[in-house]
């Protein structure tokens, strides 16, 4: 290993959106890999995604998206 880890941490950030489609827009806007490519093919594929996402991540009248960033501060070994 060429580095010494000085400190490391993590957090979970939970965001709430009105629809699964809004989750895709968020992911696309911030450069994340969404599970659907740009120019999302048939409407059926998009609808299936939205239905499944809503089923798995519903919270009341909204859906959630959780980021789990890891933070590592390292110093190069002399």
N, C-alpha and C positions, 0 to 999 in steps of 0.2 A: 504494500500500500504506500502511495506517495504522499499521503496527507494524514494529518492528525485531526480527528474530529474534536472541535472545541465544545460545541453544544449541538443538540438536535431537539426538535420539537415537532408537534403536529397539532392540527385543529380540524374541526369539522364545521363547515359553514353551510347552513341549511337555508335555501331560498325557496320562496313560494311563488307560484305562477298561476294564472287563471286557467291556462290550457296546456296540454302537452306540446302543442305547436309553438307556444311561447317559449318553452324549454329549448326547442330546436333553434329558435331565433337567438336566444341567449347564447347558446353554445357556438353558433356560427359567428355572432358578433364579437366574441372574445377569442376566436381562433381555436376553439376546442374541436375535437373530432366528434361530430355527431354521428349517430349510427345510420344516418341517411345522407347520401352525397348531395351536392348542390344540383339543382335541377331534378329534384326527387321524382322519379318516374311516375308510374300510374297512381292515380288517386287512391286506389285500393290499398297499395302498400302504405301510403301515408295514413290512411284511416286505420289500418291494422296496428300500426305503430301507436297512434294516438289512443286507441282502445286499450291496448296492452299496457301502455304507460299509465293511463288513468287507473286501471285496475290495480297495478302494483304500487303506485305512489300517490294515491289520493289522500287528501287531508281536508275533510269537510268539502267545500265547494271549489277547492284548488288542488294543484299537484305540487310536489316538492322536487327539488334537485339538491343533492348534497355534494359539496366539494370537500375533498380530504387532502389539503396540501401538507407536505412535509417540508420542514425547514432544517437545513444543515449548514452549520458554519464550520469550515475546515481551514486549517493552516497547512501550507505546503511544508513538508519536512525539509530541513536544511541539507 
